[in-house]
Amino acid sequence: MIFSALLFSLTFNMDNMVIGAAYGMKKIKIGFTANLIIAAITTIGTYLSMTLGTYISQFLPDFCANAIGAAAVVLLGLYFSLQSIVKLTERTKPKELALKDVSDMMEYAQESDRNHNGKIDYKEAILVAVGLMVNNLGTGIAASITKVNLPLTILFTFILSLVTLVFGEVLGTHALGKLFGKYASLFSGLLLILLGIFEFFH
């Protein structure tokens, strides 16, 4: 129960690390207030999507709901993994936030700092948070259909959102930041595939 909730929360927040690394490379500061706003909005989005998934699962037999949810998680993982591989081999520019690497995110980070003052204010934090939130909706619905513990997942999502954004920002000041960001979406996709398989047999 705790294991699944923690790993799903980690997948929800992989993008935070990538965008945090991009901000770190661009020397754009993410203050505590901005980080808190991003964590709150993404957590609310995760809660709403998981609540919807829980509602949907009520109309399905337990095994059927678990199988459908697990299959959806695996399919999402396959999608992110395959698209990430395509991007790595063909250097395409994806529209989805989850598929952007640090190079793409650096452009995104620059655009999100609309007043060009080198830090993210509350309005800019809201824009970033909405992008991250929308990105997690499908995974949140699928995860909750598999009966992942909602309160624990929400708690872990909020905590990890705060931590991963700061960790990503620090990582962005080191050489490993770009390397991590390059393969983060692939890692996230593979993690979703493993979680879907785990939930199917759990």
N, C-alpha and C positions, 0 to 999 in steps of 0.2 A: 504493500500500500504506500508506504513512505518512499520506497525506491522508485516506483512509477511516477508518483507526484513530483519527486525531485527531478527526475530525468526529463519529464515533460516540461517542467518549468525551465529547465536548462535550455531545451530546444526553443522555447518561446523567447528566450533572451540571448540567443546566439547573435542576432542582428545588433543587439546593444553593444556587444563587444567589438563588432566590426565597425559600427559607426563611431564608437568611442575611440577606436584606434585611428580612424580617419580624422577626428577632431584633434587628437593628440599630434598627429603629423602636421596638421595645419596650424598648430599652436592656438587653437580655439578652445577656450576654457568652458567647462561645464560646471557651473556652480552647484551648490547643494540644493538650492531652490529649484533650479531647472531640472536637476536629477530627480528630485522628489515629484515634480509635476509629471515628468515622463513615466516614472514608476507608477504613479497613481492612475494615469490615463490608460496605460497599457494593461494594468491589473484590472481596471474596470472593464475594459474591452474583453479581456480573458474571462472574467466572471460572467459577462453577458453571453458570450459565445458558449461557454460551458453550461450555463443555465438553459440555453436553448437546446443544446445537445441532450441534457438530462430530461427535458420535456419531451423531446422526440423519442428517447429511449423508453418512455413509459408506455408507448403504443406498440412496443416490440417485445416478443418473448426474450427472456434473459440471454439465452445462448445466441439467438438471432441478433440481438442488439450488440452483444460483444463481438460477434463475427463481423458484422457490418462496420462497427466502429474501428476494429483492428484492421480490416481491409482498407478502410478509408485512410487510416494513418500510414499504412504501408504504401498505398498509392501516392499519397502526398510526399512521402519520403523518396519514392522512386522518381517522382516528377522533379523535385528539387535536386536530387542526385544527378539525373540525366541532363537536366538543363545546366547544371553547374559544370558537368563534363564537357558539354557542347561549348559553353562559354570559355572554358579553359583551353579547348583545342582550336576554336574558331575566333576567339576574341570578339564575340558579339556583345552588344550592350543591352542587358535585360531591363525590362520595365519593372519587374517585381523587386521590391526592396530586399527580399530574402536572398536573391541571386546576385546581388551586387557585391563585388569584392572591394578591398580598401581603395583601389584606384578610382572606382566609380563613386564610392562613398566620399572620397575627398572632394569631388565635384559637388556632391549632394551637401556635404558639410559647409562648403563655401557658400552655396546658394541659401542654405538655411540661416546663415549668419547675415541676415538681410541688412542690418545697419553697419556691418563691417567693423565692429568694435572689438573683435577678437574674443567675444564671449557670447554665450547663449542667454538671451533674456526670456521672460516667461512666455511671451507671444511666440517666439521662435521654438521654445521647448514644446509648446502645444502642437505646433505643426509637425515637429519630429515625432512626437508621441502618437499622433493620429496615424502617421505613416506606419509606425511600428505596430500599432494596435490592429489596423486593418490587415496587416500581414499575418497576424496570428489567429484570425477569426476561424478559418477552416480547420486548423489544427485543434483549436479549443473545442469546437463542436464534435469533431471525431473522437478526441480524447475522452470527453465526458460520456459519450455513448458507450465506451468500453468500461464505464463505471469507475474511472479514476477518481480518487477522493477529491471532491471539489474544494472544501475549506483548506486542506493541506496544499493543494496545487496553487490556490490563490495566494496563500501566505508565502510559499516559496517563490512564486512569480514576483511578488512585490520586493522581497528581500534580494533575490538574484538580479532583479532589474537595477536596483541601486548599486549592487556590487559589480556587476558585469560592465556597466557603463564606465565606472571609475577604473576598473581593471583594464578595459579596452583603451581608455585615454592614456593610462600609464604605459601600456604595451605599445601604443603608437609612437612613443618617444624613443623606442628601441628598434633595432633592425628586425627583430622577430615579428613586429607588428604587421608589416606588409605580407610576410610569409603566412602568418596565421589568417589574415583577412582573405588571402587568396583561396584558401581551402575551407574556410568556415562554413560556407553554404553546403559544400559536399559532405562535410562532417555532420552537419545538422540533418541532412537528408538521410544519411546512413544510420544515424541515431534513431530517427523516426521509423525507419524500416525495422530495426531491431526491437524498438518499443512495441510496434504493431504486432510483430511475431510473438513477443513475450506476452502481450495482453490477450492474444488469441488463445494461447495455451494456459493462461493463468486462471 
